[in-house]
Amino acid sequence: MLRTLSDEIAVNLKDRLRDVRYVIRRARQSSRAPETSLPAPEALLGHAAGVMDTALTAAEAISISIISSEPAKHHGAPQMRSLSFYFGTGAEGARGFRSDMYYFLKGTMRRYGLENALIHEAAFSVIHGRLLRKHAELLRDPLKVAQALAALYLEALAEKPVRLMPSEASCDPENLRKAEVVGLAAACLACGLATVKPADLADIDPLESVFMVLEARYERLVDAAETHDAKKLETLFATLIAHLP
């Protein structure tokens, strides 16, 4: 039955479950104080939150095997595919974009020590649809890959797919900002390499190089993002694609 659910319903269902688990984990962490100082109701709440977190984690593992068309992706290294796949293969490309971007950004959050950052997978469906409406011809032009990546990057940043609750006191806002800025740029650059140089990626994983060059250019990324300077981003992506992997 679950396999007959539309993509939109399935993705929104997963996002709602992620919301619930996120709230539970925050409640669980807030109750982690010396046990002697916890009144009985708070101690019980912390225990209940732990049980629910474990149950939802198990439910997610089961749902991956039922709903996901690529279960192995959930446990492997994040990889991006080409613009032609994402924007030239209809529903399959849309599903791939949403899923690849979600797991790539999730991997980036782990890389920056943000294990519990909340990412909405449905946000990438919104980004994909908006890109097709505004930049359909550009996305399919093999001579304008860097320009397409700049458009993708700005649309992704504008949607803000990473969410944190106002009570998230343990998170360094600057670290979160860096993870999002660099992570989305890395996804775009990896997509650009898969588009322009697929043969060069056959036997190597460029991920470490991608993050290294973008972290070294973090201030330039922030400046271009804050000023919505697509031309600067286009130049940056074109230069990096030419020199990588």
N, C-alpha and C positions, 0 to 999 in steps of 0.2 A: 504493500500500500504506500509506504513512504517513497518508493521509487517513482510513483505517479504524481507526487507533489510537484508543482511548478518550481523552477529555480528560485523565483522571487520569494515564494512562501517558505521554502526550505532555508534559504539564506537568512531571512528575517527571523525565523524560528531559532536558528543557531545563534544569531546575535542577541535575541532576548535571553536565551540560556546563558550566554556569556555575561550579560548584564547582571543576571541573578547571581552567578558564581562570583562575579567581581564584588558585589555588595556583601556577599557572605564572607569572602576573604578579608575584606576591610573590617567587618565586624569581628572576625576571628582574630585578626592582628591587634585590634584595639583592646581585646580582652586579655592579651598576653602580658600580664603583670604578675608579680609574685603572688602565688596562690593564696597565701595567708591574708592578703589585702583585698581579695575579691569576695564580695557578698555572694551568697548562694545563687541568687537569680542570674547574676552576671557570669558566674562560673558555669552554670548550666547552659546559658546562651552561647558561651564560647565553645562548649562541648558540642552543642547542637549544630553550630556553624561548621565545626570540623567535620561532623558526620555528613552534613549536606554537601560540603565541598568535595568530600571523597565520593559521594554518590553521584554528583554532577560530573566529576572527572571520569568516572566509570561509564556514565551515560554518554559522554562525548566520545569515548573510545568506541563504544558500540555503534553510535550513530555514524561515525566515520566509515565503518565497514559497511554500513547499509546505504547511506546517502551519497558518499563521495564516489566519484567515478575514478579517482586516482588515490586510493588509500595510502599508498607508499609515500606520497608527497608530504603527508602530515608528519612524517618522522625523519625525512631526509633533509639534505642541505637545500636551501631555497634557490631556485633557478628561474630565470626569466627567458621568455621566448620572443620571437620577432614581432615587429609592428604588423607585418603582413599576416601573421597568424592571428593576432589579437583583433585586428580591424578589417580583415578580409575574408574571414571564414564564418561569418554569421554568428549564430547562437553558440557554437563551439568556441569561437574566439572570445566572445563576451564572458563565457564561463571561465575560460582559461585566464583571462586578464584579471577577473575578480579574485580567483583563487590564488594565482601566482603572486599578485600584489599583496594580498593579505598575508600569505605565509612568508614572503620576503620581508615585509615590514615587521612581522612578528619575530622573525629571526634577528632583525636589526635591534629590536627592543631588548632581546636577550643579550645581544652583543654589548649593549650599553648598561646592562644590569637592571633593566626595567621589566622584570619577569611578569609583573601583574598589570602592565599597561593594558588598557581596554581598547581594542581595535574593532571597528564595525566593518564586517565584510561587505555589507550592503552599500557602504560608501563608495566602493570601487565600481559597483554597478552604475551608480549615479555619475561618477567620473567618466566611465566608458561611454554612457549615453550622451553626456554633454560634449565629449570630444567628437563623437560622430556627427552631432548636430552642427558643431561650430567649425570642425577642421577635417571633414571627411576626405576631401581631395588631398589635402596636405599629408594626412596619415598614410595614404597609399602611394605617395610619390617617392620612388627610391632615391631621387636626387635631393630630397629635402628632409632627410632623416633627423639631422640635428635640430632643424626648425620644429619638426614634429615633437621631438623629445622636450624641447623648451615649453611647448604648449601643454604637453602631458604633465610636466613638472609643476607648472603654475596652477593648472586645474586641480592637481592632487593636493597641493599645499592649501589651496583655497577651501577645499572640502574638509580639511582637518580630520582625517580618519582616526587619529589617536585621541582617546578621551581619558581624562582623569577627573575624579570627583573633587569638589572644592576641599574636602577634608583630607585629601591625600598629602599629609604633611611630610611623609618620609621621602618624597620625590623631589629631587633637585630640578627646578624648572629649566635651568640652563642645560642640564644634561638631557632632559626630555626634548627640548627645542633642538639640540644638536642631533639627537637620534632621529628625529622626524625629518629635519632638513637634509642630513646626510643620507639617511635611509631611503627617502623617496628619490633623491638624486642618484643613488646607487642603483635602484631599481630601473630608473630611466636609462642610465648608462649601460647597464647589463643588457637591457632590451636593445639598445642601439648597437652594441657589439654583436648580439645574436642576429640582428638585421643585416649589418654591413659585412661582418666577418665570421659567418658561421663555420667555415672550414678551419679557421684559426682556433676555434674553441673546441674542436673535436676531441683533443686529448688533454686539455687543461681546464682548470677552474679559475677564472679570472677574478673571483670574488674578493680575495685579499688585496689584490692590486687595485681594484675598483674602490674599495673603502680607503685604502692608503692615499690615493691621489685626491680623493674628494675631501678627506679630513684635512689634508694639507691646504686645501682651497676653501675651507669652511667660511671664512670671512667674506670671500667673493660670492659664495653661494647665498649667504644671508643678505648681503647688499643687493644682489640681483633679485632675490625673492621679495624683499621689502619694497623695492622700487618697481616690481613687476617688469623688470627689464628683460624682455624675451630675447633681444639681440645679444646681450651679454651671455645669456645662458646658451644660446645657439652656438656662439663662438667657443664657449667652454666645452660643450659636448662634442663639437666637431674636432677640436684639438685633442681631446682625450681619446676619442675613438680612433683618430689617426695614429696615436702612439701606443695604444693598448692592443692586445693583451701583453 
